[in-house]
Amino acid sequence: MILELDTASEVPIYVQLRNQIVLGIGRGELKIGESLPTVRRMAQAVGVNAMTVNKAYAILKTEGYIEIDRRHGATVRPKNAFGEELREKWEGELELLITESSLKGMNRESFLEMCMEIFDRQRIEMA
């Protein structure tokens, strides 16, 4: 998996790293049970501080995307249950995204078509 981090972006590097790993899982580039590089190795590979990677991994663990074990390191977790907390989070994010796309001139049908195309590209294993 190739990570694309933009040091000039206003989005913090740890958020970019988190997002790239989630996208990697969604695209099937990272499989369930697959090990992620150690914090040190990931930091060296992408050219950032180990604390930045550690923060991204901690968020991914909290969100349920990875497990962290002292012996085996960080591994991709199986899909976890969709709950009310996630629904509220995603509704807020979607509301903002829909508002932004509408303000830029995108209509409902185009937005839904784009969503379906992206959803269909995902290669998430059903485990």
Contacts in CASP RR format, 6 or more apart in sequence:
PFRMAT RR
TARGET T0000
AUTHOR 0000-0000-0000
METHOD contacts of the structure
MODEL  1
MILELDTASEVPIYVQLRNQIVLGIGRGELKIGESLPTVRRMAQAVGVNA
MTVNKAYAILKTEGYIEIDRRHGATVRPKNAFGEELREKWEGELELLITE
SSLKGMNRESFLEMCMEIFDRQRIEMA
1 20 0 8 1.000
1 24 0 8 1.000
1 29 0 8 1.000
1 30 0 8 1.000
3 17 0 8 1.000
3 20 0 8 1.000
3 21 0 8 1.000
3 45 0 8 1.000
3 46 0 8 1.000
4 20 0 8 1.000
5 13 0 8 1.000
5 16 0 8 1.000
5 17 0 8 1.000
5 20 0 8 1.000
5 46 0 8 1.000
5 48 0 8 1.000
6 16 0 8 1.000
7 13 0 8 1.000
9 16 0 8 1.000
11 19 0 8 1.000
13 48 0 8 1.000
13 52 0 8 1.000
14 52 0 8 1.000
14 53 0 8 1.000
14 55 0 8 1.000
14 56 0 8 1.000
14 59 0 8 1.000
15 56 0 8 1.000
17 42 0 8 1.000
17 46 0 8 1.000
17 48 0 8 1.000
17 52 0 8 1.000
17 53 0 8 1.000
17 56 0 8 1.000
18 56 0 8 1.000
18 59 0 8 1.000
18 60 0 8 1.000
21 30 0 8 1.000
21 36 0 8 1.000
21 56 0 8 1.000
21 60 0 8 1.000
21 65 0 8 1.000
21 66 0 8 1.000
22 60 0 8 1.000
22 65 0 8 1.000
24 30 0 8 1.000
25 65 0 8 1.000
25 76 0 8 1.000
25 124 0 8 1.000
26 122 0 8 1.000
26 123 0 8 1.000
26 124 0 8 1.000
27 121 0 8 1.000
27 122 0 8 1.000
27 123 0 8 1.000
28 122 0 8 1.000
28 123 0 8 1.000
28 124 0 8 1.000
28 125 0 8 1.000
30 36 0 8 1.000
30 76 0 8 1.000
31 76 0 8 1.000
31 125 0 8 1.000
32 76 0 8 1.000
32 77 0 8 1.000
32 78 0 8 1.000
32 79 0 8 1.000
32 125 0 8 1.000
32 127 0 8 1.000
33 75 0 8 1.000
33 76 0 8 1.000
33 77 0 8 1.000
33 78 0 8 1.000
34 75 0 8 1.000
34 76 0 8 1.000
35 72 0 8 1.000
35 73 0 8 1.000
35 74 0 8 1.000
35 75 0 8 1.000
36 42 0 8 1.000
36 57 0 8 1.000
36 66 0 8 1.000
36 73 0 8 1.000
36 74 0 8 1.000
36 75 0 8 1.000
36 76 0 8 1.000
37 45 0 8 1.000
38 73 0 8 1.000
38 74 0 8 1.000
39 50 0 8 1.000
39 53 0 8 1.000
39 54 0 8 1.000
39 57 0 8 1.000
40 50 0 8 1.000
42 53 0 8 1.000
43 49 0 8 1.000
43 50 0 8 1.000
43 52 0 8 1.000
43 53 0 8 1.000
46 53 0 8 1.000
57 66 0 8 1.000
57 68 0 8 1.000
57 74 0 8 1.000
60 66 0 8 1.000
60 74 0 8 1.000
61 67 0 8 1.000
61 68 0 8 1.000
61 74 0 8 1.000
64 77 0 8 1.000
64 80 0 8 1.000
65 76 0 8 1.000
65 77 0 8 1.000
66 74 0 8 1.000
66 75 0 8 1.000
66 76 0 8 1.000
66 77 0 8 1.000
67 74 0 8 1.000
67 75 0 8 1.000
67 77 0 8 1.000
68 74 0 8 1.000
69 75 0 8 1.000
78 125 0 8 1.000
78 127 0 8 1.000
79 124 0 8 1.000
79 125 0 8 1.000
79 126 0 8 1.000
79 127 0 8 1.000
98 111 0 8 1.000
101 111 0 8 1.000
102 111 0 8 1.000
106 114 0 8 1.000
END
